[in-house]
Amino acid sequence: MNFHLDLIEDKIEFFEANSLKNLEKKISEQIDINRAILLTVYSVTHQMLLTDNGQPYYSAVVHFKLKK
């Protein structure tokens, strides 16, 4: 029986929240989780839009890469 492990080299995750504080908290928690599997933040892209009722809505894309 052969057992082979592959490391994850790239991972892209999407986040969304109704407040910037909640968005930052979600991203921060995921950074800690991904650090355990040797991934670090490579880039972050974020966006804010207003909903129909004028409330802000935040989203972000975080690209994680293998720590070398």
N, CA, C and O of each residue as an XYZ file, in Angstrom:
272
protein
N       0.835     -1.178      0.000
C       0.000      0.000      0.000
C       0.881      1.243      0.000
O       1.727      1.414      0.877
N       0.680      2.091     -0.970
C       1.432      3.339     -1.069
C       0.606      4.483     -0.494
O      -0.594      4.604     -0.736
N       1.283      5.296      0.259
C       0.641      6.467      0.852
C       1.402      7.689      0.390
O       2.592      7.828      0.671
N       0.723      8.578     -0.318
C       1.388      9.746     -0.900
C       0.656     11.013     -0.482
O      -0.562     11.116     -0.634
N       1.407     11.977      0.046
C       0.837     13.267      0.443
C       1.300     14.357     -0.512
O       2.488     14.457     -0.818
N       0.377     15.160     -0.973
C       0.704     16.321     -1.788
C       0.408     17.572     -0.979
O      -0.620     17.673     -0.311
N       1.326     18.517     -1.054
C       1.100     19.788     -0.378
C       0.232     20.683     -1.260
O       0.354     20.682     -2.485
N      -0.633     21.435     -0.619
C      -1.421     22.425     -1.343
C      -0.493     23.612     -1.608
O       0.077     24.172     -0.672
N      -0.341     23.995     -2.864
C       0.557     25.096     -3.198
C      -0.173     26.428     -3.340
O       0.376     27.475     -2.997
N      -1.383     26.397     -3.833
C      -2.187     27.600     -4.022
C      -3.599     27.347     -3.526
O      -4.148     26.258     -3.692
N      -4.173     28.371     -2.918
C      -5.551     28.266     -2.437
C      -6.161     29.661     -2.489
O      -5.571     30.621     -1.993
N      -7.323     29.769     -3.080
C      -8.015     31.051     -3.165
C      -9.329     30.932     -2.400
O     -10.106     30.001     -2.616
N      -9.563     31.881     -1.511
C     -10.778     31.850     -0.700
C     -11.526     33.174     -0.832
O     -10.927     34.237     -0.998
N     -12.846     33.077     -0.754
C     -13.722     34.233     -0.897
C     -14.429     34.488      0.429
O     -14.857     33.556      1.109
N     -14.543     35.759      0.783
C     -15.168     36.147      2.041
C     -16.166     37.271      1.770
O     -15.994     38.067      0.847
N     -17.210     37.318      2.592
C     -18.182     38.399      2.495
C     -18.768     38.670      3.873
O     -18.890     37.766      4.700
N     -19.130     39.938      4.107
C     -19.677     40.322      5.408
C     -20.408     41.659      5.271
O     -20.233     42.394      4.299
N     -21.224     41.942      6.269
C     -21.982     43.197      6.282
C     -21.216     44.347      6.931
O     -21.649     45.497      6.866
N     -20.073     44.039      7.559
C     -19.251     45.101      8.140
C     -17.783     44.774      7.887
O     -17.402     43.612      7.748
N     -16.987     45.803      7.832
C     -15.564     45.629      7.597
C     -14.912     44.868      8.750
O     -14.005     44.064      8.540
N     -15.379     45.127      9.955
C     -14.838     44.444     11.136
C     -15.076     42.929     11.043
O     -14.174     42.143     11.332
N     -16.277     42.522     10.644
C     -16.575     41.093     10.508
C     -15.767     40.458      9.386
O     -15.326     39.315      9.505
N     -15.573     41.193      8.302
C     -14.775     40.686      7.193
C     -13.328     40.460      7.636
O     -12.736     39.425      7.329
N     -12.770     41.420      8.350
C     -11.403     41.281      8.853
C     -11.281     40.098      9.803
O     -10.281     39.382      9.780
N     -12.290     39.892     10.634
C     -12.271     38.770     11.585
C     -12.280     37.436     10.845
O     -11.521     36.532     11.194
N     -13.136     37.303      9.821
C     -13.209     36.065      9.042
C     -11.879     35.770      8.351
O     -11.403     34.635      8.361
N     -11.290     36.793      7.757
C     -10.014     36.605      7.064
C      -8.917     36.235      8.052
O      -8.121     35.335      7.786
N      -8.870     36.912      9.175
C      -7.855     36.639     10.195
C      -7.946     35.201     10.711
O      -6.923     34.537     10.883
N      -9.163     34.722     10.958
C      -9.349     33.344     11.413
C      -8.851     32.349     10.368
O      -8.226     31.344     10.706
N      -9.131     32.635      9.099
C      -8.714     31.718      8.044
C      -7.201     31.763      7.835
O      -6.602     30.750      7.471
N      -6.580     32.906      8.056
C      -5.122     32.995      7.971
C      -4.491     32.071      8.997
O      -3.531     31.366      8.685
N      -5.016     32.062     10.220
C      -4.489     31.184     11.264
C      -4.652     29.714     10.899
O      -3.750     28.909     11.132
N      -5.795     29.365     10.331
C      -6.040     27.968      9.924
C      -5.085     27.568      8.808
O      -4.503     26.484      8.846
N      -4.922     28.436      7.819
C      -4.059     28.106      6.688
C      -2.581     28.105      7.061
O      -1.783     27.424      6.416
N      -2.214     28.844      8.073
C      -0.831     28.829      8.549
C      -0.453     27.423      9.029
O       0.700     27.010      8.903
N      -1.418     26.703      9.571
C      -1.164     25.342     10.050
C      -0.818     24.385      8.914
O      -0.147     23.377      9.134
N      -1.272     24.694      7.701
C      -0.930     23.848      6.548
C       0.092     24.551      5.648
O       0.165     24.302      4.444
N       0.886     25.446      6.277
C       2.033     26.105      5.648
C       1.678     27.042      4.495
O       2.469     27.211      3.567
N       0.495     27.649      4.549
C       0.119     28.617      3.528
C       0.191     30.026      4.111
O      -0.196     30.255      5.256
N       0.690     30.961      3.311
C       0.744     32.354      3.727
C      -0.035     33.199      2.720
O      -0.315     32.753      1.607
N      -0.377     34.402      3.117
C      -1.124     35.295      2.250
C      -0.211     35.808      1.144
O       0.868     36.339      1.406
N      -0.660     35.641     -0.089
C       0.075     36.128     -1.257
C      -0.513     37.459     -1.729
O       0.225     38.395     -2.037
N      -1.842     37.535     -1.785
C      -2.483     38.793     -2.168
C      -3.908     38.842     -1.627
O      -4.528     37.818     -1.340
N      -4.402     40.071     -1.501
C      -5.773     40.305     -1.032
C      -6.407     41.342     -1.959
O      -5.815     42.382     -2.247
N      -7.611     41.042     -2.414
C      -8.390     41.982     -3.198
C      -9.725     42.165     -2.491
O     -10.363     41.187     -2.099
N     -10.144     43.403     -2.328
C     -11.402     43.630     -1.608
C     -12.274     44.624     -2.373
O     -11.816     45.362     -3.245
N     -13.536     44.603     -2.005
C     -14.510     45.446     -2.695
C     -15.636     45.790     -1.725
O     -15.960     45.010     -0.829
N     -16.225     46.962     -1.916
C     -17.370     47.377     -1.121
C     -18.432     47.887     -2.073
O     -18.133     48.610     -3.024
N     -19.683     47.506     -1.811
C     -20.784     48.033     -2.599
C     -21.936     48.351     -1.676
O     -21.989     47.887     -0.537
N     -22.843     49.134     -2.173
C     -24.023     49.487     -1.391
C     -25.199     48.649     -1.881
O     -25.435     48.538     -3.084
N     -25.931     48.063     -0.944
C     -27.111     47.278     -1.291
C     -28.247     48.213     -1.681
O     -28.115     49.435     -1.615
N     -29.350     47.627     -2.082
C     -30.511     48.432     -2.500
C     -31.013     49.365     -1.400
O     -31.535     50.444     -1.681
N     -30.851     48.940     -0.138
C     -31.317     49.783      0.960
C     -30.215     50.693      1.508
O     -30.390     51.298      2.566
N     -29.080     50.800      0.802
C     -28.025     51.726      1.188
C     -27.017     51.205      2.185
O     -26.133     51.949      2.611
N     -27.125     49.946      2.567
C     -26.190     49.346      3.513
C     -24.916     48.909      2.784
O     -24.995     48.393      1.669
N     -23.746     49.107      3.397
C     -22.514     48.644      2.760
C     -22.399     47.118      2.832
O     -22.840     46.493      3.797
N     -21.804     46.540      1.804
C     -21.589     45.099      1.740
C     -20.144     44.894      1.294
O     -19.735     45.415      0.257
N     -19.376     44.142      2.068
C     -17.949     43.978      1.827
C     -17.646     42.563      1.353
O     -18.250     41.594      1.813
N     -16.707     42.464      0.432
C     -16.253     41.150     -0.009
C     -14.743     41.207     -0.233
O     -14.174     42.275     -0.459
N     -14.111     40.044     -0.165
C     -12.663     39.967     -0.357
C     -12.292     38.619     -0.942
O     -12.958     37.610     -0.710
N     -11.216     38.631     -1.704
C     -10.622     37.411     -2.239
C      -9.201     37.369     -1.701
O      -8.438     38.321     -1.868
N      -8.847     36.263     -1.055
C      -7.504     36.109     -0.498
C      -6.829     34.925     -1.193
O      -7.365     33.818     -1.232
N      -5.654     35.186     -1.734
C      -4.864     34.157     -2.412
C      -3.762     33.726     -1.451
O      -2.925     34.530     -1.043
N      -3.778     32.446     -1.099
C      -2.769     31.870     -0.217
C      -1.789     31.060     -1.067
O      -2.181     30.409     -2.035
N      -0.504     31.110     -0.687
C       0.517     30.327     -1.382
C       1.339     29.568     -0.354
O       1.425     29.949      0.813
N       1.942     28.478     -0.825
C       2.791     27.651      0.017
C       3.986     28.457      0.510
O       4.642     29.157     -0.261
N       4.254     28.347      1.797
C       5.391     29.037      2.390
C       6.665     28.283      2.018
O       6.781     27.080      2.250
N       7.615     29.012      1.436
C       8.869     28.347      1.011
C      10.032     28.803      1.810
O      11.153     28.346      1.585
